[in-house]
Amino acid sequence: MADRYDVVIVGGGVMGCAVAYFLANDPSFGGSVAVVERDPTYQRASSALSASSIRQQFSTPANIALSQFGLSFIRNATDHLSVDGDPVDLGLREPGYLYLATGAGADILRRNNAIQLSCGADVALLSPEELTARFPWLSVDGIALGSLGLSGEGWFDGYSLMQAFRRKAKALGVAMIAGEVAGIDTAEGKVTAVRLADGRRLSCGVAVNAAGPQARRVAALAGVDLPVAARKRCVFVFDCRDELPGCPLVIDPSGVWFRPEGKQFICGAPPPADRDPDTDDLTVEHDLFEEMMWPALAGRVPAFEAIKVTNAWAGFYEYNEIDQNAIIGPHPELRNFLFCNGFSGHGLQQAPGAGRGLAELIATGAYRSLNLSAFAYERLAENRPLLETNVI
């Protein structure tokens, strides 16, 4: 195994594998790439435990552009990621996202809708009467306005996307290394090597932090403060006897969301602030469903008054504590230490765009197809948050 690579990527989840794929597939880049992953089973990986949804309904044009690129890539995954002619089926479904707002939130939906339409998103505002006509199973009590994605929004198999990136990157010559990163060597304002817990030392020209919920720890190894926490999110699977024709992914004003999953449904919600620490624990908190989610579900969909939880799991959000948006690009002082972190729940859908942009930056010195400068680390140090109002 080589002990020097042009690029070493710390983290072999969907972000790390996306960056690796786009680098290896870029004809202007002829260098060597290694991806270091501490758990090749991906048992606790965010990429494996995500609800894997995709939307255009953001409040910032930069996020909309990232997800639009992701949508096109996912729709054409076989063209990009096939190995030996095998099809890549990511199970993409596009029933849309439906944001619901009370009177207090209606103006925010209207402002966001104007931004989304200006960016080419296929979205529509619906009155309570229009919501009832379209979704007769939905209670519109307390609802003043809805925003529905008419196309280009839905869900897909995020774990299969990650594995497809990984498989294609390997086929293109990327080295996949199993190991725990224990240190990062620096000299004269640059990263010089990544050190593994087993004693291996990987010299590099560029180091990329794509460590997901471990991003803060990895950044600290280079002496860098990164405000990205590992936040637990619980997802519950439940049965409902009634069918909900045309059901999109619905976001209630309470913060509770739900969507179909085969013949069942899944749901989730951000926990209360006093129960949302930086954590390494993935124990499912069943009382969140009983006390917070189920009442909201039953109030919004009368058929959900009689449901049965059949399964549950917990995964991590890599949560940007400053503005809940991605941090992409180089550190301002350690210029060859690059971030691909802090996506705060919308990472899988944005992995193709983030991977493409970061690979272009490494290979050519500039963003080409997607300008990701809005996500630069400098905004945090300069107190210029990129605020996103549509965070789930």
C-alpha positions as MATLAB code, in Angstrom:
seq = 'MADRYDVVIVGGGVMGCAVAYFLANDPSFGGSVAVVERDPTYQRASSALSASSIRQQFSTPANIALSQFGLSFIRNATDHLSVDGDPVDLGLREPGYLYLATGAGADILRRNNAIQLSCGADVALLSPEELTARFPWLSVDGIALGSLGLSGEGWFDGYSLMQAFRRKAKALGVAMIAGEVAGIDTAEGKVTAVRLADGRRLSCGVAVNAAGPQARRVAALAGVDLPVAARKRCVFVFDCRDELPGCPLVIDPSGVWFRPEGKQFICGAPPPADRDPDTDDLTVEHDLFEEMMWPALAGRVPAFEAIKVTNAWAGFYEYNEIDQNAIIGPHPELRNFLFCNGFSGHGLQQAPGAGRGLAELIATGAYRSLNLSAFAYERLAENRPLLETNVI';
ca = [
       0.000    0.000    0.000;
       1.285    3.439   -0.900;
       2.125    5.760    1.977;
       1.727    8.955   -0.033;
      -1.330   10.229   -1.884;
      -2.100   13.483   -3.595;
      -5.433   13.602   -1.734;
      -6.396   11.839    1.488;
     -10.093   11.964    2.361;
     -11.014   11.304    5.979;
     -14.428    9.648    6.009;
     -15.772    7.044    3.615;
     -19.471    7.872    3.783;
     -21.387    9.447    0.947;
     -19.464   12.750    1.090;
     -16.015   11.213    1.095;
     -16.874    8.729   -1.640;
     -18.512   11.453   -3.746;
     -15.405   13.654   -3.589;
     -13.233   10.630   -4.407;
     -15.396    9.639   -7.387;
     -15.480   13.106   -8.913;
     -11.715   13.505   -8.479;
     -10.915   10.128  -10.020;
     -13.367   10.769  -12.863;
     -11.981   14.236  -13.666;
      -9.666   14.110  -16.706;
      -7.866   17.230  -15.473;
      -6.814   15.420  -12.284;
      -4.177   12.737  -12.631;
      -3.322   12.309   -8.983;
      -3.767    9.550   -6.420;
      -6.650    9.463   -3.941;
      -7.190    7.534   -0.713;
     -10.352    7.370    1.386;
      -9.940    6.460    5.061;
     -13.007    4.974    6.765;
     -12.968    3.855   10.390;
     -15.970    1.502   10.048;
     -16.243   -0.246    6.653;
     -19.415   -2.001    7.873;
     -21.139    1.436    7.977;
     -23.232    0.189   10.900;
     -23.457    3.649   12.501;
     -22.869    5.758    9.400;
     -25.188    8.674    8.682;
     -25.293    7.536    5.062;
     -26.802    4.208    6.147;
     -29.250    5.589    8.719;
     -30.715    8.575    6.876;
     -34.310    8.913    5.694;
     -32.715    9.867    2.340;
     -35.010   12.527    0.939;
     -34.469   15.231   -1.670;
     -36.097   18.630   -2.142;
     -35.790   21.993   -3.837;
     -37.687   23.830   -1.098;
     -34.870   25.722    0.580;
     -34.710   29.417    1.381;
     -31.202   29.981   -0.042;
     -30.346   29.777   -3.763;
     -27.054   27.989   -2.995;
     -28.886   25.108   -1.321;
     -31.433   24.928   -4.118;
     -28.666   24.703   -6.728;
     -26.884   21.935   -4.797;
     -30.019   19.840   -4.565;
     -30.977   20.461   -8.199;
     -27.592   19.098   -9.235;
     -28.136   16.154   -6.887;
     -31.543   15.428   -8.389;
     -30.179   15.312  -11.936;
     -27.322   13.088  -10.840;
     -29.587   10.673   -8.953;
     -32.043   10.482  -11.856;
     -29.140    9.468  -14.105;
     -27.156    7.424  -11.602;
     -26.546    4.507  -13.956;
     -24.917    6.809  -16.532;
     -22.526    8.113  -13.892;
     -21.883    5.237  -11.509;
     -22.342    1.980  -13.393;
     -19.481   -0.495  -13.113;
     -19.168   -3.255  -15.723;
     -22.505   -2.233  -17.187;
     -24.515   -2.956  -14.053;
     -27.550   -0.674  -13.543;
     -27.646    1.584  -10.491;
     -31.165    1.607   -9.042;
     -31.571    4.205   -6.304;
     -35.348    3.771   -6.001;
     -36.044    7.465   -6.572;
     -39.673    8.465   -6.011;
     -40.927   12.027   -6.543;
     -44.256   12.606   -4.735;
     -42.980   15.964   -3.480;
     -42.534   17.751   -0.163;
     -45.486   19.502    1.438;
     -44.662   22.264    3.911;
     -47.618   23.389    6.030;
     -47.741   26.769    7.740;
     -49.976   28.497   10.241;
     -50.818   32.148    9.811;
     -47.606   33.056   11.595;
     -45.490   31.155    9.081;
     -47.379   31.881    5.873;
     -45.288   34.905    4.900;
     -42.109   32.833    5.239;
     -43.547   30.238    2.841;
     -44.421   33.001    0.383;
     -40.915   34.505    0.532;
     -39.326   31.097    0.137;
     -41.629   30.277   -2.757;
     -40.537   33.393   -4.622;
     -36.870   32.430   -4.189;
     -37.536   28.832   -5.240;
     -39.446   29.865   -8.375;
     -36.657   32.273   -9.328;
     -34.240   29.305   -9.154;
     -36.411   27.148  -11.400;
     -37.975   24.926   -8.736;
     -41.338   23.371   -9.611;
     -43.319   24.385   -6.515;
     -46.793   25.762   -5.823;
     -48.542   27.478   -2.935;
     -51.857   25.899   -1.932;
     -54.702   27.364    0.108;
     -56.432   25.230    2.764;
     -59.235   24.575    0.285;
     -56.773   23.461   -2.381;
     -54.994   21.244    0.138;
     -58.259   19.550    1.076;
     -59.172   18.986   -2.566;
     -55.788   17.459   -3.329;
     -55.289   15.520   -0.090;
     -58.726   14.713    1.402;
     -57.097   12.641    4.156;
     -55.313   15.754    5.504;
     -56.721   17.939    8.272;
     -56.111   21.617    7.588;
     -57.095   22.817   11.056;
     -54.876   25.765   11.911;
     -53.255   25.765    8.464;
     -53.132   28.993    6.468;
     -50.953   27.888    3.547;
     -49.101   24.931    2.057;
     -46.124   24.706   -0.280;
     -45.944   21.614   -2.487;
     -43.127   20.414   -4.698;
     -44.790   19.342   -7.930;
     -41.728   17.527   -9.274;
     -38.096   16.983   -8.351;
     -38.784   16.188   -4.695;
     -39.191   12.913   -2.865;
     -36.935   10.178   -1.527;
     -34.423    7.550   -2.628;
     -32.085    4.835   -1.346;
     -29.264    6.847    0.198;
     -27.221    3.844    1.303;
     -27.214    2.526   -2.264;
     -26.031    5.947   -3.488;
     -23.124    5.844   -1.062;
     -22.193    2.286   -2.053;
     -22.435    3.165   -5.749;
     -20.079    6.122   -5.267;
     -17.703    3.864   -3.343;
     -17.762    1.055   -5.900;
     -17.233    3.403   -8.830;
     -14.420    5.264   -7.059;
     -12.635    1.960   -6.399;
     -13.064    0.976  -10.038;
     -11.423    4.278  -11.004;
      -8.378    3.517   -8.827;
      -9.200    5.160   -5.495;
      -7.609    3.394   -2.509;
     -10.103    2.490    0.226;
      -8.319    2.233    3.572;
      -9.875    0.897    6.760;
      -8.503    2.768    9.750;
      -9.087    5.299   12.509;
      -7.495    8.703   11.984;
      -5.553    9.511   15.132;
      -3.495   12.520   14.094;
      -2.923   15.133   11.409;
       0.579   16.498   10.874;
       1.034   20.110    9.802;
       4.023   22.252    8.875;
       4.367   25.785    7.504;
       0.634   26.298    7.207;
      -0.116   23.027    5.440;
      -1.269   19.507    6.259;
       1.578   17.132    5.499;
       0.198   13.764    6.591;
      -2.704   11.900    8.125;
      -1.748    9.401   10.840;
      -3.786    6.295   11.631;
      -4.238    4.622   15.000;
      -2.416    1.492   13.788;
       0.741    3.537   13.145;
       0.419    4.088    9.409;
       1.273    7.555    8.134;
      -0.279    8.776    4.889;
       1.574   11.756    3.443;
      -0.614   13.969    1.305;
      -0.831   17.113   -0.761;
      -4.443   17.778    0.224;
      -6.509   16.494    3.153;
     -10.320   16.520    3.062;
     -12.431   16.336    6.213;
     -15.533   14.340    5.225;
     -15.898   12.674    8.602;
     -19.616   13.307    9.114;
     -20.506   13.311   12.822;
     -16.789   12.904   13.619;
     -15.901   16.096   11.740;
     -15.224   18.194   14.840;
     -12.842   15.602   16.264;
     -10.977   15.285   12.967;
     -10.668   19.065   12.587;
      -9.317   19.340   16.130;
      -6.493   16.961   15.170;
      -5.320   19.703   12.804;
      -5.790   22.395   15.451;
      -8.959   23.704   13.811;
     -12.213   24.583   15.573;
     -15.211   23.287   13.623;
     -18.707   23.974   15.025;
     -20.229   20.692   13.836;
     -21.956   18.474   16.388;
     -23.284   14.914   16.180;
     -27.012   15.278   16.844;
     -29.225   12.203   17.201;
     -32.404   11.939   15.135;
     -34.918    9.132   15.735;
     -37.025    7.709   12.899;
     -40.128    5.612   13.567;
     -41.823    3.170   11.196;
     -45.558    2.676   11.600;
     -48.544    0.917   10.046;
     -51.780    2.656    9.141;
     -54.901    0.761    8.079;
     -56.030    3.514    5.703;
     -54.321    4.462    2.465;
     -53.274    8.072    1.866;
     -53.406    8.524   -1.935;
     -50.695   10.735   -3.365;
     -49.039   11.272    0.020;
     -45.897   13.427   -0.236;
     -43.364   14.041    2.519;
     -45.373   16.262    4.853;
     -43.794   18.739    7.281;
     -46.237   19.848    9.966;
     -45.848   23.280   11.627;
     -44.934   21.382   14.810;
     -41.761   20.144   13.101;
     -43.012   16.568   12.838;
     -42.621   15.074    9.366;
     -43.901   11.878    7.794;
     -43.875   10.098    4.445;
     -44.777    6.730    2.951;
     -42.201    3.942    3.024;
     -43.512    1.063    0.953;
     -46.852    0.079    2.496;
     -45.900    1.701    5.791;
     -44.915    5.204    6.891;
     -41.899    6.734    8.582;
     -41.803    9.861   10.699;
     -39.443   11.982   12.744;
     -38.935   15.386   14.333;
     -36.174   17.446   15.936;
     -36.151   16.741   19.678;
     -36.612   19.554   22.207;
     -33.495   21.704   22.579;
     -32.803   20.387   26.071;
     -32.683   16.849   24.645;
     -30.446   17.551   21.649;
     -26.830   17.352   22.825;
     -23.666   16.561   20.906;
     -23.651   12.792   21.401;
     -22.240    9.442   20.360;
     -25.371    7.620   21.545;
     -27.845    6.123   19.067;
     -30.380    4.701   21.511;
     -33.906    5.217   20.179;
     -35.961    7.489   22.439;
     -39.416    5.970   22.132;
     -41.043    8.538   24.384;
     -40.452   11.171   21.691;
     -42.925    9.332   19.494;
     -45.526    8.819   22.203;
     -45.367   12.300   23.687;
     -44.484   14.548   20.753;
     -44.864   12.913   17.347;
     -48.024   10.828   17.625;
     -50.238   13.677   18.880;
     -49.092   15.859   15.984;
     -49.568   13.034   13.477;
     -53.086   12.241   14.682;
     -54.028   15.907   14.667;
     -52.890   16.338   11.071;
     -54.138   13.012    9.639;
     -57.210   11.572   11.401;
     -56.345    8.088   10.094;
     -53.150    8.267   12.158;
     -55.140    8.095   15.383;
     -54.962    4.302   14.989;
     -51.405    3.373   14.050;
     -48.848    0.860   15.257;
     -45.106    1.403   15.491;
     -43.341   -1.552   13.885;
     -39.704   -0.435   13.930;
     -37.427    2.461   14.805;
     -33.835    3.543   14.439;
     -31.602    6.508   15.210;
     -28.930    8.164   13.111;
     -26.754   11.243   13.239;
     -27.170   14.702   11.806;
     -23.780   16.392   11.374;
     -25.204   19.625   12.697;
     -23.635   23.003   11.962;
     -24.255   24.836   15.240;
     -23.903   28.283   13.639;
     -26.306   28.301   10.673;
     -27.286   24.685    9.889;
     -25.652   24.837    6.481;
     -22.744   23.008    4.901;
     -19.130   24.052    5.363;
     -17.309   23.411    2.092;
     -13.834   24.416    0.957;
     -10.440   25.221    2.453;
      -9.508   26.509    5.874;
      -8.353   30.134    5.504;
      -4.970   29.471    7.110;
      -4.440   25.748    6.554;
      -5.168   26.050    2.839;
      -4.768   22.391    1.862;
      -7.149   21.237    4.616;
     -10.612   21.185    3.051;
     -14.029   20.788    4.643;
     -17.054   18.867    3.434;
     -19.059   18.997    6.648;
     -22.059   20.269    8.575;
     -24.895   19.523    6.139;
     -27.360   19.370    9.041;
     -29.732   16.791    7.612;
     -29.605   17.466    3.876;
     -26.247   15.878    3.089;
     -27.257   12.842    1.055;
     -29.188   14.890   -1.476;
     -26.345   17.400   -1.721;
     -23.479   14.896   -1.858;
     -23.235   14.831   -5.680;
     -23.031   18.621   -5.897;
     -20.675   19.005   -2.952;
     -18.444   16.226   -4.254;
     -18.358   17.701   -7.740;
     -17.576   21.203   -6.511;
     -14.848   20.193   -4.088;
     -13.232   17.924   -6.667;
     -13.167   20.799   -9.160;
     -11.596   23.062   -6.550;
      -8.867   20.499   -5.848;
      -8.232   19.651   -9.491;
      -8.374   23.125  -11.037;
      -8.129   25.596   -8.166;
     -11.635   26.967   -8.722;
     -15.298   26.014   -8.709;
     -16.486   25.381  -12.267;
     -19.958   23.852  -12.600;
     -21.231   24.864   -9.154;
     -20.105   27.907   -7.188;
     -19.979   26.750   -3.577;
     -18.252   29.850   -2.200;
     -21.358   30.686   -0.126;
     -20.511   27.672    2.059;
     -16.934   28.764    2.807;
     -15.486   28.385    6.303;
     -14.652   32.113    6.399;
     -18.292   33.058    6.905;
     -18.200   31.479   10.351;
     -15.115   33.339   11.508;
     -16.452   36.596   10.074;
     -19.921   36.168   11.633;
     -21.687   36.034    8.262;
     -24.079   33.108    8.761;
     -25.811   31.646    5.729;
     -29.222   31.323    7.321;
     -31.560   28.604    6.080;
     -35.158   28.830    7.288;
     -36.261   25.476    5.827;
     -34.433   23.064    8.147;
     -36.170   19.818    9.068;
];
